[in-house]
Amino acid sequence: EIVLTQSPGTLSLSPGERATLSCRATQSVSSSYLAWYQQKPGQAPRLLIYDASSRATGIPDRFSGSGSGTDFTLIISRLEPEDFAVYYCQQYGSSPRTFGQGTKLEIK
Amino acid sequence: EVQLVESGGGLVQPGRSLRLSCAASGFTFDDYAMHWVRQAPGKGLEWVSGISWNGNTIDCADSVKGRFTISRDSAKNSLYLQMNSLRAEDTAFYYCAKDLVELGVARGAFDIWGQGTMVTVSS
């Protein structure tokens, strides 16, 4: 099983700042099958990025993903108030399709 | 509108069974793999089980293997999760999710999620 470790656990930033979230895998993620999701309280997760760097439909271009192998990054270039949430990475290249433990992005 | 609506959650005693349903609309259900993902209260996401677009391939997490069974009914555009021998640690919100990629041409992320149904296992 591929274990995903996200860092930091909590990130405190202000609107307008840049956020950098990390996701590290214990084994290489096949074909860069790595996704990022955003979850707000009381809501279902929302797909932001798939295949490591492709933005999902309707996702603003301030969200970008990069990486390959075992190291992946989600960058939010300029934080908007609605971006403060919990972010999860997920690998779907091998079974089981594991998630990271999440990074909480909070307002400073 | 593409939509997934879960139902069937509730309070159940340990050792008992429950069947979750997920009604799909707004897309060609038969063309996409489907999954169940759960989230214990205040915790992260855990993939539970997935089924291919044609139902021929099924997979599940070790934590539910031998107890949970995923299935789909194309006539009803519905996904199911039969949960047997429930344990306290199965208490969670259960989401159904649609695979991004059609017809299994590649593995896909989960692009559409339902709002979830809560399962509480307690005596």
Interface residues (C-beta under 8 A of the other chain):
Chain A: S30 S31 Y33 A35 Y37 Q39 Q43 A44 P45 R46 L47 Y50 D51 A56 T57 Y88 Q90 Y92 G93 S95 P96 R97 T98 F99 G100 Q101 G102
Chain B: H35 V37 G44 L45 E46 W47 G50 D59 C60 A61 D62 Y95 L100 A106 R107 G108 A109 F110 D111 W113 G114 Q115 G116
